[in-house]
Amino acid sequence: MQVVKWCVNLTMGMVFLLSAVTGFFKFTLLVRAFGLSGVVLPIALMSDIHDWAGIALCFLVAVHLFLNRAWILSMTKKVLAGTAENP
């Protein structure tokens, strides 16, 4: 089960980076601020990749929450009961 969680988390991280990079290039103000306005980018393709990465990220977060539901429920009970440790 730990390998499955690791794979989901790794994939989630890569999809997040893909979404962040394509989002950066879609945000024209930032592109101009970094002096990349002369670079010709396939914005339509980037927009599609960004949208699909967002959908994939939503799915992966749902899987991540499902795989970690026992820990989430356990910690929620501890926090609400006031027995959670403070570092």
C-alpha positions, 0 to 999 in steps of 0.5 A: 500500500505504501508503494501505491501511496508513493506513486500517487503522491509522485504523480500528483507532484508532477501533475501539479508542476505541469499545471503550474508551469503551463499556468505561468505561461498562460498568465501573460503579465508574468511572461512579460515581466520576465521578458519572455514576450518575444517567445512564440508559445502554442497557447491553445495547446498549453491551455489544453494541457493546463486544463487536463492537468487540473482535472488529473490533479483533482482526481489524484487529490481525491485518490490521495484523500481516499488512501489516507482516510484512516489517518485523516479520521484518526487525526480529526478525532484526536484534534477534536478530543484535544489529545493531539500532540503539539510539537 
